[in-house]
């Protein structure tokens, strides 16, 4: 009589299969973790650039209508400007200041005092434009696009370059976003 042979896996074959499944699982888990880390770094980079872009857009929006520069140094700028859709008969006083890693914008609307206008300190409206500023530099240029050196003569300023390095989470990768904008003060130009 013939006996049927049983076909089954040996213990050794089962152990090899278990090791292979474990190695494959570890490789897949590593790939998922690396993908997740790459996603977080990319998201942080996008957030940094969006915040830096909002900052330069804010400066651009407020400074375009500048009619005079009051203060100009590498960490601070104050100017008088007519704001878009502003019906006030006098310009608004606007300042930008780097303080404790924040870029702060202050706005003071004019108050009529007879035939003159005043800008009382109690009317200052300050707001944080951006946080996480690692460096912020205002550079000033004359009409022929030459960089002005300190001390800057306020009447010579026709353009300003704002360069910002911003990192919302400085303890993790990818590092700061650096962006700059060049503003030409149309109302201060003499060669129109």
Secondary structure, 3 states (H helix, E strand, C coil): CCCCCCCCCCHHHHHHHHHHHHHHHHHHHHHHHHHHHHHHHHHHHHHHHHHHHHHHHHHHHHHCCEEEEEEEECCEEEEEECCCCCCCCCCEEEEEEEECCEEEEEEECCEEECCEEECCHHHCEEEEEEECEEEEEEEEECCCCCECCCCCCHHHCCEEEEEEEECCCCCCCCCCEEEEEEEECHHHCCCC
